[in-house]
Amino acid sequence: MIIPLLLLRTGKQILDKNSANYISFIGHLDKRVGLLDNGIKREDPNKYNAALSMMASKVSYENQANVHAIVVDQWKVYIE
């Protein structure tokens, strides 16, 4: 009961859990979304696959809109 009253009083807005800006608790622990090192290229499959799988396991806790924004905008990976 107190929280809704505080929100009305302060004018704060609760994020929509389905928006691309919503981040889970796990996402707040580690805010990195890039593939760790700009020197990692697809031509080096060992480093690239390791970095991609580590970041994908972290992103798996996020909602679909957030995952799409990270994969397409940050990682530049386009899924058909």
C-alpha positions in Angstrom: 0.0 0.0 0.0 2.8 2.4 0.8 4.7 1.8 -2.5 1.8 2.9 -4.8 1.4 6.0 -2.7 5.0 6.9 -2.9 5.0 6.4 -6.6 2.1 8.8 -7.0 3.7 11.3 -4.7 7.1 11.3 -6.3 6.0 10.9 -9.9 8.3 7.9 -10.5 7.3 5.4 -13.1 7.6 1.6 -12.9 9.2 0.1 -16.0 7.2 -2.3 -18.1 8.7 -5.8 -17.7 8.2 -6.4 -21.5 10.2 -3.3 -22.6 13.7 -3.4 -24.0 14.9 -1.2 -21.2 13.8 -3.6 -18.4 16.8 -5.3 -16.8 16.6 -8.3 -14.5 18.4 -8.5 -11.1 21.1 -10.6 -12.8 21.5 -7.9 -15.5 22.1 -5.3 -12.8 24.9 -7.4 -11.3 26.9 -7.2 -14.5 25.9 -4.5 -16.9 28.3 -5.4 -19.7 26.5 -6.3 -22.9 29.4 -6.2 -25.5 31.4 -9.2 -26.6 34.0 -8.2 -24.0 36.9 -7.3 -26.3 36.8 -5.4 -29.5 39.8 -7.5 -30.7 37.6 -10.7 -30.8 36.6 -11.3 -34.4 34.6 -14.1 -36.1 37.8 -15.3 -37.8 39.1 -16.5 -34.5 36.3 -19.1 -33.6 37.8 -20.2 -30.3 37.7 -16.8 -28.7 34.6 -15.6 -30.5 32.5 -18.7 -29.5 33.7 -18.5 -25.9 32.8 -14.8 -25.6 29.5 -15.3 -27.4 28.4 -18.3 -25.2 29.4 -16.4 -22.0 27.4 -13.3 -22.9 24.5 -15.4 -24.2 24.3 -17.2 -20.9 24.1 -13.9 -19.1 21.5 -12.4 -21.5 19.3 -15.5 -21.2 17.9 -14.1 -18.0 16.5 -11.0 -19.8 13.1 -10.5 -21.5 12.7 -11.0 -25.3 12.7 -7.3 -26.2 15.9 -6.7 -24.2 17.6 -9.8 -25.8 16.6 -8.6 -29.3 18.0 -5.2 -28.6 21.3 -6.5 -27.3 21.8 -9.2 -30.0 20.9 -6.9 -33.0 22.1 -3.5 -31.7 25.2 -4.4 -29.6 26.4 -7.7 -31.1 25.4 -6.9 -34.7 24.1 -10.5 -35.1 21.1 -10.7 -37.4 18.8 -13.7 -37.0 16.7 -14.7 -39.9 
